């Protein structure tokens, strides 16, 4: 329901902005621009869905091997003490805990292509437990919030973009991203726990949060002691070893239990293909609305207004140039990535704006993309409080990014 209102609002705002430009500025070509954006973004939505087909086919096949071998269930048991408290609706030791853990781990390593199929697998399993198939369950919402908050330890792609655009130290945004993304995830988790009346003060919940916090501090200390070039190599190698290790573990477990690995992979791959095809309408819908909003000039107007507001309250008005990236990130990952690259190209990769855009890009996942894809894959229409929790998580990450960027790079 909320996505419905957001979609309608974006489209109507784009049309109203087009009318304003046509009447007051005589720019009648704006309607052609908006219309052309619908075609180009519809094509982009289809191509993105099509591009996911191979990845979904691969990873859902691998996940099926792990599921039949019992490896996913083993992972689930490992996180059961914490997950059973924040997912009280899910039976203890249910295999979905393993799928959710794999999704969270892939997100932390910045492996979006691997995280999506694992997340869709988890959503499918959560839907099987859902008593109302048209309405999101509390467990689904909690999982979506953890995924959309985008806790990222290894922002490999961002460091690669910075290197390509001539940054003196491509990894210098590593620590700010780590701090901002952790703030986003923590706020999302706490808000969701509050709404769902989950006991935050439980010793297991507090202990797990404390351990993760210590792990984050450890990562910060390790990163601060590594040379920039070594940090990039370490990040990429760690991510690759993790994923390859998971694949090998799944296959060995299947061989030990005499599971037909090939048949298991094919069965999972078929599900991945069907899921990718089902995503096409949802991807096209959200990208068309976002494209119209951007093509109408509404985003440019918003940036100018924010620049004026920043100057009035004594904030560096240059940082206003990063606001479109912050706004676009929840709406479109590709759009935010484009704005980030544009900012680094225009202002410089080592400028305050360029670095701030990189931090914003790595702070959270693409909220409405995650909502549309994950809920769309299981045909959920009523998302309940998912959007509110996700946006509060996004806001926490954005505020943290704007606070720490001047501290690190001002």
N, C-alpha and C positions, 0 to 999 in steps of 0.2 A: 504493500500500500504506500509506504513512504517513497519507495523508488518511483512509483507512479507519479506522485506529486512532484518529485524532483525532476523527472523527465519532462513533464508538462511545463514546469516553471522555466527550465532551460530553453525549451523551444519557444515559449511565449516571450520570454525576455529577449531572445535573439530577434524575433519578429518586430517587437516594439522598438528595439534599438535600430533596426533597419528602417522602420518608418520615420523615426526621429532624424536619422541621417538623410533620408530622401526628402523630407519636408523642409528641414531647417538648413541643410547644407547642399541640397540639390544633388546628392550623390545617389542617383537612381541605379547605378551599377551595383550598389550594395546587395540588392536582391539576387542578382546573378551570382555574386560571390557567395552568399548564404546558400543558394540553391546548389551551386557547384560543390560546396563543402559537404552537402548531404550525400552526393554521389561518391565523392572521394573517400569520405569516412565510412560509408557503407561498404565500399570496396576494401578499405583497411580492416574493418571488422571481420569481413569474410576471410581475408588473407591471414589475419591473426588466428582465427579459429582453425583455418586449414593448416597453418603452421604448427598449431598445437597437436595436430593429429599424430604426427610421428612421435613426438615426445610422450604424449599420453599412451599411445600404443606400446612404446618401449617400457615406460615405467609402471604402467598398470599390469603389464605382463610380468615384470620383475616382482612386483608386489604380490601377484597371484602365486608365484613360486614360493616367496617367503611365507605367505599365508598357509599354503598346503604343507609346507615343511615345518610349520609351528614356530618359525623364527619371529614373525610379527607378534605372535602371542607372547613370546618370551620378552620382547621389548615392552609389551603392554604391562606385564607383571612388574617390570622394573620401575615404572612410573606410577603404578597403581596406588600406592599410599597417598601421593599428592593429587593425582587425577581423580581418584574416587571422592575426594573432598570438594574439588571445584566442578566435578561432573557427577553430582549425586544421583542423577537419573540413570547413569550407565552402570550396568551390572559389573561387579568386581571381576577383574581379570578378563574382561571382554576384549577380543582382538582389535577393536577400534582404537584402543589406547596405543597400540603399536603403530597404527597408521597415523594417528595424530602426532605421536612423538617423531616419526620420520618426517612429517610435514614441518614441524617446528624446527627440527635440526637442519633441514634443507634451507629454510628461510634464514636461519642464523648464519649459515655459510654463504648466503647471497646466491643460492642456486635456485632461482625462480622457476626454471624449466623443470627441475626435479620436484620442487615443492608443490606445484599445481596438481599433477596427477595423484600425488600422495594425499593432498587435501581433498580432492574429489572422491577418492576412495573412502576416506574417513567420513565425508558427508553422506555417501551412499549407505554406509554402515549405520550412521546415526539416524538416517531416515527410516531404516528398518526397525529401529527402536522407538521411533516417534509414533505416538498414539493418534495425533492429528496430522495427516499427511500434507495438508495445505498450509499449516502454520508452523513456524520455526519453533523448535523445542529450546529449552534453556541450555541444553548441552550444545546444540548447534550454534547458538548465539555466542556462548563462551568460546567455542572453537574458532568461530569467525573473528571474534575480537582479538584473540591471540594471534591469528594469522594476519589480520589486517594491520595490526600494530607494527608488524614487520621487524621484529627484533633481529638485528643484523650485526654479526661479529666480524664478518669478512666482506666488506664492500668492494669486491674484486673489480666489478664492471666500472664503478665510478673511478677507481684509481687508474684503470686502463684508459678511460676517456680523458682524464687529466693529463696522463702521459702523452697521449696523442696530440693534445692541444698545447703542449709545451710547458706544463707546470714544472717549476724547479724541483719541487718535492711532491710527486703525485700522491703520496701516502699521508700528507700532513693533515688531511681531513679525517683520518682514521679514528682518532680519539674523540673529536667532537661528535662524529656520527654515532660512535658507541654510546656516548653519554646521552645524546638526544633520543636514540632509538630505545634505550633502556627506560628512559622516563616515559616514553609513549606506551610501551608495553605494560609497565607497572601501573600507570594510571588506568589503562583499559581494563586490566585484571581487577583492580580494586573497585572501579565503578560497576563492573559487571557483577562482582561479588555482592556489592551493596544492593543493587536492584534485585538480584535473585536470592537475597537473604542468605548468602553463604557465609559461614563463620570464618572471618578473616583471622581472628585471633587464635584459631586452632594451631597447636604447636607444630604440626606437620606442615601446615601452610606457611607459617612464619619461618620455620626452619628451612624450608625449601627456598623461599624468597631470600633468606639470609645467605644460604649457600651460593645461590646464583649471583647475588650481589658481590660476594667475595670472589667468585670466579671472574666477574666483570673487572673487579679491581686488579686481579692477577693478570688478565689480558692487557689492561692498561699499562701495568708495570712492564710486562714483557715487550709490548709494542714500543714503549718509550726507550727501551734499551737496544732495540734493533735498528740497524741502518735502514733508510727508506727503501733501498733496492732489495735488501734482504727481507724486509717486511712484506713486500709485494710477492716475492718468490715463496715465502713461507705461507702466505694466505692462499695462493693458488694451489700449492702442493698439498696443503692440509685438506682443502676442499676435494681435490681429486682423489687423494688416498681414502678419504672418508667414504665417498660414493663407491669407489671400486671395491673397498673392503666390504661394504654392505652387499654388493652383488655377489662377491665370492662367498661370503658367509651364507647367503640364501641358497646358493647352488650346492655348497657342501652339505648343508643341513638336509636339503632335498635328496641328495645322493645317499646320505646315511640312512634316511627313512625310506629309501627306495621309491621315491616319488618320480614320476615321469616328468622331467624338467621341461621338455619341449612342449608337451601337451598342456602343462600348467601355464607356460608362457603364452601359448596361442589363445587359450581361454581368456586370460587377462587382457591380452592385446585386443581381442574382439570387443571387450567392454570399453576399452580406451577409445577405439574408433567410434563406437556408438555415442559415447559421451562427447567427443569432439564435435560431431555433427549436431548434437542437441544444443550445443553452446552458440551456434551461429546466430540465431535470432536475438539472443540476449546481448551478444557482443555488438551486433550491428545497431541495435536500439540505443545503447548507451553512448557509443562513439558518434553516432549521427547527432544526438542532442548536444554533446560537448563540442563537436565541430561547428555547429550552427552558432553556439554561444560565442565561440572564439572568433569566427568569421564576421560576426556582426559588429565587432569593435567594442563589445561590452567589457572585455578583459582589459583593453587599453585604457578605457575610461576609468575603470576601477583602479588601475595602477597609478594614474595621474592623481586621483583623489587621495589615495593612500600616501603618496609622496608628500602632498600638502599637509596631511594629518601628521605624518612623522615629523615634519619640520616644525609644526606648531607645538608639539610636546617635547621637543628637544632631542629626538632620536635622529640618528644619521639618516637623512632622506635618501641617501644612495641605496640603503637597504630596501627601500620600497620597490626597487627593480626586481627584488627576489620574491616579492609577494605573489606575482602570477604563478611562479613555480610552486609556492606553498598551496595556492588555491587549486591549481591544476592537478597536483599530485593525487589527491583523493579521487579525482574524476577520471584521469587518464594517465597511465604510466608512460605511454609513448609521448603524449603531449608534454608532460613534465620533463621527460628526458630531452625533448627538443628544446624546451625553454631553458633548461640547464646548459645545454651545449651552446645555445644562442647567447646566453649571458656570459659564458666563458669566452666566446668568440668576440663579443662586443666589448666587454670590460676587461678581459684578460683572465686567464686561468688562475692566476695568483692574486687577483683583486678580491676585496671583501665580498662583493656581490657574487663573483664566480664561486668562491669557496662556500658562501652561505647557500647558494643554490645546490651545491654538491651535498651539503649536510642535509638540506631539506629532502633531496632526492633519496638519500639513504636512511632517512629517519623512519618512515612508515611505508607500508605497501599501498597499492592503489585501491582505496577503500571501496569505491563503487564498482570497480572491476571485480574485486573479490566477492562483493555482495551479489552482483549480477551473475557471475560465473558459478560460484558455489551454490547459491540458492537456486539458480536456474537449472543446474545439473540434476537437482532432485525435485524440480517443479514446485518450489515453495513460493507462495504469493504473499503471505502475511509474515513480514520479517520482524514484527514486534519491536523490541527496544534495541535491535542490532545496530541500526544506523546511528542512534544517539550515542551508544557506547563507543562505536568506532570513531565517530567524529570528535568526541571528547578526548579519545586517545590521540587522534591526529592533532588536535589543538595543543595538547600537552607537548607533543614532539616539536611542533612548530614554534611554540613559545620558547622552549628550551634551546632550539637552534638559533633563534634570534637573540637570545641572551648570551649564549656561549661563543657565538661567532666573533663578536667584537672583542671578547676576552682573549681568544686565541689569536685573532688576526687583525684586530683593530689597531 
